[in-house]
Every structure is written in C-alpha cells, then in structure tokens.
Amino acid sequence: MSKSKQIAEWKEKKFGRVITEEELIKRTHPAWPYMPYSDRGRYVSPEEIDRVLEGSIELHAHGSPAGWRNEGRANFFETAVSCSEAKMRAVVFKDQDCPTCSMAGAVQKGLNMLAEEKAKNGEEFTPIQVYGGVTLDYSIGGMNLHAVEKALGYGTCKEVWLPCFDSAHLQEVLGDETKGIRVSDMSGTLTKEMIGLLDILADYNNNSKGDQCCLATCHVSNEEKYDISKYVKDRGMKVPIVHDHVTQELTLTTVEEALELIDQGTYVEICSNSVVPWNNMASWIVSFDYCVDLVKTLIKERGPEHIVLITDSGVPYFYEVDALRSLIKVLMQKGVSEADLNVMCKEAPAALIGL
C-alpha cells in the first residue's frame, strides 16, 4: 500500500487536493464572470512588468530540438534570443530525455556571435547567460551518478532534476506501482543512489570558484521531498533544493506542506503554466484562486526569499517571455508587490544556482 498522502487524498477527493466544490460552483455560475465577486485586480502597466522582467532568471524552460519532441516547440536558440531582448539575466534549459549542458554552451556561443554582429550595426544586444542540466529518467540510466558527474564537468550545469516521467510517484498515479524510480522509502531513509547524488552535489558546490548546481525534486512524491530536504538540512550540506511547480496537481503542495518545505531551507517553484491558462491546457482545471492565494500566503508567512517564479515553457504555443510576463502580470494584479516579485524572479533563483 502506498505511503503517499497525495495518493490517498486523490482517492477521496473528487476535484484534486485543493480545488473545492465551492470554487467550481463559483466558476460555473450562469452570470460568471460578471458577478460582483469577480475580482479582476488592478491595472498593471507594461512598464511595471518590464522592470521585473529585466534581470530575471528562469530556472525551468524547455525547447527544441530535444528528445521529447512536439511540433511547434520553441527552438532553444530562439528562446535565448528573445530572453536576451527582454533583458533577462539567465535561463536554465531542461529536457526530460537529454542532458542540456553541451547545448547551453553552443547556444551561448551563438548569442555572443550575434551580439558582435549587432554591435557592428550599432545595435544594442546583451546575451543572456545560458545554462543546462540533466534529468534522471531512464533515458540516461535513471539515478545515473556517472551522468551527473559528466554533466557537472561542462561548467554549464546548474540543475539536476530527479526523475520526471519515470518517477515512481507518477507511475503509481498512472496505475502501475511496479514501475518507476523511488529515491527514499518515504519514511526518512534515502536510497544509496540518492545519498550518492547529494554527496556529489555537495562536493561540487564546495569549491573556490563559486560554481553551484541545485537539486530539483521534479516529479517525486512529497514524502520523498521531505526526506531529501531533512537529510540535507540535518547534515548541513551545501545542496540548494527547489521543488518543481508546487501549483501543478501532480506535484502540488498544500499551504502547510509548502511552509514545511520552506522551513527546511528549500525553495518552491510557482509555475506559470499551472497558474495562467494557455492554449495547450484548455482542458485543465486550473486552481487559479488557490495558486494566487498560496503565493500571497507564503509571502506573508515566510517572505518571498524561498519562492521562485518559473514558466515550464517551451512546449507548443507557450513561449518563455510571454509566459513569464503573464505570470508577473497576474500576481501584480492580485496585489503582489513589485519588490516581492523582484525577489522571486531574481534573488531567489540567483541564490539557488550561485549567480
């Protein structure tokens, strides 16, 4: 029997872990969205969004060409160009199947060449810093510590993601408890591979050059996240940890769970594509009210320092700059301050990857 609280609650709750029947009734009212309680928030000017966007750091963007192919995906280089034009500071590219570290170096060289060409014509263009990482799915051998060491050797590796499609948590949700990769027994004991990974990252981050790579927990269960976070905190290991898209149902946290993770010294991601509806998610039930309230509650209770805004962009019709602008705009409309947004878009991600 699963030890996961998430799995147990999905069996009991009709609309997911946090979406309430009251919220669904509200959104299907005959007069929606013209009811008095439809709060559209304040007007946000493009200039306000530009100020937050400039210097921002994206820790979770996808692209093409890559192992997970979709027609219409944004090209890595094109995304990096658009981020540069928006005056963002850095982007970390992720792929479920392929390490992205070598690609990051190639894209960076292309950006630098483009900057030189533009400078000859008197055009201003400052290349964004481009980084990559590695996802520990079966395509690279699962919890393959040799692959992690190779990725870190590139000098452009800023994130190691735990299993994504091949996590035991996701496979269990899909109905097969025999498949997938587990990184702890969900009761406090980590696997030897997980301990080995943490040792590698801690050793890498204890350097004199300031290089730093963080661990992203990706699609593992919340119980596994707690086990990893506690292990790192108890031992004082220099392994910054970020928990991917905690507003996405598979990896969603309640307010209490998010606070517990922050209290362990780790970071939580607020993801644009599970807060702001977009084309390919037309059929999703997006718990908009919960997501916005979660951000505001976490800021009120713990401050913005351990919250990171990301997009998970790079799939068809969902592109980085537009996605980040939309998330910034929505949170501003709902009362999140520009100062707090600057922390979540700039300072928190910089702390995670050592910029």
ROSE-594224 format. One line per 4 residues: number of its first residue (from 1); their letters; for each residue x, y, z of C-alpha. Coordinates in nm, 2 decimals. Layout:
<pts>
NUM) a) X/Y/Z  ... .
</pts>
This chain:
<pts>
1) msks) 0.00/0.00/0.00  0.13/0.35/-0.09  0.25/0.57/0.19  0.18/0.88/-0.01 .
5) kqia) -0.07/1.13/0.14  -0.12/1.27/-0.21  -0.23/0.93/-0.35  -0.46/0.87/-0.06 .
9) ewke) -0.63/1.21/-0.10  -0.68/1.17/-0.47  -0.88/0.86/-0.40  -1.10/1.05/-0.15 .
13) kkfg) -1.14/1.40/-0.31  -1.33/1.44/-0.63  -1.16/1.76/-0.76  -0.80/1.71/-0.66 .
17) rvit) -0.62/1.80/-0.34  -0.71/2.17/-0.31  -0.98/2.26/-0.56  -1.31/2.30/-0.37 .
21) eeel) -1.66/2.24/-0.49  -1.74/2.60/-0.39  -1.47/2.72/-0.64  -1.62/2.51/-0.92 .
25) ikrt) -1.97/2.63/-0.84  -1.85/2.99/-0.85  -1.68/2.94/-1.19  -1.99/2.78/-1.34 .
29) hpaw) -2.24/3.03/-1.22  -2.48/3.15/-1.50  -2.36/3.50/-1.46  -1.98/3.42/-1.44 .
33) pymp) -1.76/3.62/-1.48  -2.00/3.92/-1.43  -2.07/3.85/-1.06  -1.96/4.11/-0.81 .
37) ysdr) -1.71/3.87/-0.66  -1.52/3.85/-0.99  -1.21/4.05/-0.88  -1.00/4.14/-1.19 .
41) gryv) -0.74/4.32/-0.98  -0.57/4.65/-1.05  -0.44/4.76/-1.39  -0.07/4.67/-1.44 .
45) spee) 0.13/4.87/-1.70  0.37/4.71/-1.94  0.64/4.92/-1.79  0.59/4.76/-1.45 .
49) idrv) 0.62/4.42/-1.60  0.94/4.52/-1.79  1.11/4.63/-1.47  1.06/4.29/-1.31 .
53) legs) 1.14/4.10/-1.63  1.47/4.28/-1.67  1.74/4.09/-1.49  1.51/3.79/-1.41 .
57) ielh) 1.64/3.44/-1.40  1.44/3.14/-1.55  1.52/2.81/-1.39  1.28/2.58/-1.59 .
61) ahgs) 1.23/2.62/-1.96  1.21/2.37/-2.24  1.28/2.38/-2.61  1.38/2.20/-2.93 .
65) pagw) 1.55/2.01/-3.08  1.54/1.77/-2.79  1.44/1.41/-2.70  1.08/1.50/-2.62 .
69) rneg) 0.96/1.62/-2.95  0.65/1.83/-3.02  0.58/2.02/-3.34  0.58/2.39/-3.27 .
73) ranf) 0.81/2.39/-2.98  1.03/2.70/-2.94  1.39/2.65/-3.05  1.65/2.68/-2.77 .
77) feta) 1.84/2.95/-2.96  1.53/3.15/-3.05  1.42/3.14/-2.69  1.76/3.26/-2.57 .
81) vscs) 1.74/3.55/-2.82  1.40/3.66/-2.70  1.51/3.64/-2.34  1.82/3.85/-2.43 .
85) eakm) 1.60/4.11/-2.60  1.38/4.12/-2.29  1.70/4.19/-2.09  1.66/3.88/-1.87 .
89) ravv) 1.98/3.77/-1.69  1.99/3.39/-1.72  1.79/3.08/-1.84  1.83/2.72/-1.75 .
93) fkdq) 1.70/2.48/-2.01  1.56/2.14/-1.92  1.48/1.83/-2.12  1.34/1.50/-1.99 .
97) dcpt) 1.54/1.28/-2.21  1.87/1.47/-2.30  2.13/1.65/-2.09  2.12/2.01/-2.20 .
101) csma) 2.47/2.13/-2.08  2.66/2.10/-2.40  2.37/2.26/-2.59  2.38/2.55/-2.35 .
105) gavq) 2.74/2.62/-2.44  2.67/2.61/-2.81  2.37/2.85/-2.77  2.59/3.09/-2.56 .
109) kgln) 2.85/3.10/-2.84  2.58/3.17/-3.09  2.44/3.46/-2.88  2.79/3.61/-2.84 .
113) mlae) 2.84/3.60/-3.22  2.50/3.76/-3.27  2.60/4.04/-3.02  2.92/4.10/-3.22 .
117) ekak) 2.72/4.13/-3.55  2.46/4.36/-3.40  2.74/4.58/-3.24  2.88/4.64/-3.59 .
121) ngee) 2.55/4.79/-3.69  2.52/5.00/-3.37  2.25/4.77/-3.22  2.24/4.70/-2.85 .
125) ftpi) 2.22/4.33/-2.76  2.33/4.18/-2.43  2.34/3.80/-2.44  2.16/3.62/-2.16 .
129) qvyg) 2.36/3.36/-1.96  2.25/3.02/-2.08  2.27/2.71/-1.87  2.16/2.35/-1.88 .
133) gvtl) 2.12/2.04/-1.66  2.03/1.68/-1.65  1.71/1.49/-1.57  1.75/1.14/-1.41 .
137) dysi) 1.49/0.95/-1.61  1.56/0.61/-1.77  1.67/0.77/-2.09  2.01/0.84/-1.93 .
141) ggmn) 2.01/0.54/-1.70  1.79/0.67/-1.42  1.98/0.76/-1.10  2.30/0.75/-1.30 .
145) lhav) 2.57/0.92/-1.09  2.82/0.90/-1.37  2.59/1.10/-1.60  2.57/1.37/-1.32 .
149) ekal) 2.94/1.39/-1.29  2.98/1.42/-1.66  2.71/1.70/-1.67  2.88/1.89/-1.39 .
153) gygt) 3.21/1.88/-1.59  3.07/2.10/-1.86  3.06/2.40/-1.63  2.72/2.50/-1.75 .
157) ckev) 2.52/2.25/-1.54  2.30/2.44/-1.29  2.03/2.19/-1.21  2.00/1.82/-1.16 .
161) wlpc) 1.63/1.71/-1.18  1.52/1.39/-1.01  1.31/1.15/-1.21  1.03/1.31/-1.42 .
165) fdsa) 0.82/1.07/-1.63  0.99/0.78/-1.47  0.93/0.87/-1.11  0.76/0.60/-0.91 .
169) hlqe) 0.51/0.87/-0.79  0.39/0.95/-1.14  0.38/0.58/-1.24  0.17/0.50/-0.94 .
173) vlgd) -0.07/0.78/-1.03  -0.09/0.63/-1.38  -0.18/0.29/-1.22  0.13/0.09/-1.21 .
177) etkg) 0.30/0.06/-0.87  0.57/-0.17/-1.01  0.73/0.09/-1.23  0.94/0.40/-1.17 .
181) irvs) 1.22/0.53/-0.96  1.19/0.59/-0.59  1.46/0.79/-0.41  1.35/0.72/-0.05 .
185) dmsg) 1.13/0.47/0.14  0.90/0.77/0.21  0.97/0.73/0.58  1.30/0.90/0.62 .
189) tltk) 1.55/0.67/0.46  1.71/0.77/0.13  1.83/0.52/-0.13  2.21/0.47/-0.17 .
193) emig) 2.19/0.64/-0.52  2.01/0.94/-0.37  2.27/0.97/-0.09  2.55/0.94/-0.36 .
197) lldi) 2.39/1.22/-0.56  2.37/1.45/-0.27  2.74/1.38/-0.19  2.84/1.46/-0.55 .
201) lady) 2.65/1.79/-0.55  2.78/1.89/-0.20  3.13/1.82/-0.31  3.08/2.01/-0.64 .
205) nnns) 2.93/2.31/-0.46  3.22/2.33/-0.21  3.46/2.50/-0.45  3.65/2.82/-0.45 .
209) kgdq) 3.52/2.94/-0.79  3.16/3.00/-0.68  3.02/2.74/-0.91  2.69/2.60/-0.78 .
213) ccla) 2.43/2.34/-0.90  2.10/2.29/-0.73  1.88/1.98/-0.70  1.53/2.00/-0.84 .
217) tchv) 1.29/1.73/-0.70  1.08/1.72/-1.02  0.80/1.45/-1.00  0.88/1.26/-0.69 .
221) snee) 0.63/1.24/-0.41  0.60/1.50/-0.14  0.72/1.24/0.12  1.04/1.19/-0.08 .
225) kydi) 1.08/1.57/-0.10  1.06/1.59/0.28  1.31/1.30/0.33  1.57/1.46/0.10 .
229) skyv) 1.52/1.81/0.25  1.56/1.69/0.60  1.87/1.48/0.52  2.04/1.78/0.36 .
233) kdrg) 1.94/2.02/0.65  2.04/1.78/0.92  2.39/1.74/0.77  2.44/2.10/0.68 .
237) mkvp) 2.51/2.00/0.32  2.56/2.27/0.06  2.29/2.14/-0.18  2.03/2.40/-0.26 .
241) ivhd) 1.69/2.23/-0.33  1.40/2.35/-0.53  1.06/2.18/-0.56  0.92/2.20/-0.91 .
245) hvtq) 0.58/2.35/-0.98  0.40/2.31/-0.65  0.09/2.45/-0.80  0.06/2.16/-1.05 .
249) eltl) -0.17/1.89/-0.93  0.08/1.60/-0.96  0.34/1.79/-0.75  0.10/2.02/-0.57 .
253) ttve) 0.16/2.12/-0.21  -0.09/2.25/0.04  -0.01/2.57/0.22  0.11/2.37/0.52 .
257) eale) 0.33/2.14/0.31  0.49/2.43/0.13  0.56/2.61/0.46  0.72/2.29/0.59 .
261) lidq) 0.95/2.26/0.29  1.05/2.63/0.32  1.12/2.57/0.69  1.37/2.30/0.58 .
265) gtyv) 1.56/2.57/0.39  1.44/2.47/0.05  1.27/2.66/-0.23  0.93/2.62/-0.40 .
269) eics) 0.85/2.69/-0.77  0.54/2.88/-0.87  0.49/2.78/-1.23  0.32/2.99/-1.50 .
273) nsvv) 0.16/2.71/-1.69  -0.03/2.58/-1.38  -0.15/2.93/-1.28  -0.22/3.11/-1.60 .
277) pwnn) -0.43/2.92/-1.86  -0.27/2.87/-2.20  -0.36/2.71/-2.53  -0.25/2.35/-2.47 .
281) masw) -0.41/2.35/-2.13  -0.76/2.44/-2.24  -0.89/2.12/-2.08  -0.71/2.16/-1.75 .
285) ivsf) -0.89/2.27/-1.44  -0.66/2.54/-1.31  -0.70/2.62/-0.95  -0.64/2.99/-1.01 .
289) dycv) -0.76/3.12/-0.67  -0.56/2.86/-0.48  -0.24/2.93/-0.67  -0.26/3.31/-0.62 .
293) dlvk) -0.36/3.27/-0.26  -0.08/3.03/-0.20  0.18/3.28/-0.32  0.04/3.56/-0.11 .
297) tlik) 0.01/3.34/0.20  0.37/3.21/0.17  0.50/3.57/0.13  0.30/3.68/0.43 .
301) ergp) 0.41/3.39/0.65  0.78/3.34/0.54  0.86/3.62/0.29  0.95/3.58/-0.08 .
305) ehiv) 1.31/3.47/-0.04  1.23/3.09/-0.09  0.98/3.13/-0.37  1.09/3.11/-0.74 .
309) litd) 0.87/3.21/-1.03  0.93/2.99/-1.34  0.74/2.91/-1.66  0.80/2.55/-1.76 .
313) sgvp) 0.77/2.70/-2.11  0.89/2.57/-2.44  0.60/2.35/-2.54  0.39/2.44/-2.85 .
317) yfye) 0.23/2.78/-2.83  0.37/2.86/-2.48  0.69/3.07/-2.51  0.92/3.19/-2.24 .
321) vdal) 0.90/3.57/-2.24  0.52/3.58/-2.29  0.47/3.32/-2.02  0.68/3.50/-1.76 .
325) rsli) 0.52/3.83/-1.84  0.17/3.67/-1.79  0.26/3.53/-1.45  0.42/3.86/-1.33 .
329) kvlm) 0.11/4.05/-1.45  -0.14/3.82/-1.28  0.04/3.83/-0.95  0.08/4.21/-0.97 .
333) qkgv) -0.30/4.24/-1.05  -0.37/4.04/-0.74  -0.17/4.25/-0.50  0.18/4.10/-0.50 .
337) sead) 0.43/4.39/-0.48  0.70/4.47/-0.73  0.96/4.43/-0.46  0.85/4.08/-0.38 .
341) lnvm) 0.83/3.99/-0.75  1.19/4.11/-0.79  1.30/3.87/-0.51  1.11/3.57/-0.66 .
345) ckea) 1.23/3.64/-1.02  1.59/3.75/-0.94  1.73/3.70/-0.60  1.58/3.36/-0.51 .
349) paal) 1.68/3.19/-0.84  2.03/3.35/-0.82  2.08/3.20/-0.47  1.98/2.86/-0.60 .
353) igl) 2.23/2.85/-0.89  2.50/3.07/-0.74  2.48/3.38/-0.96 .
</pts>
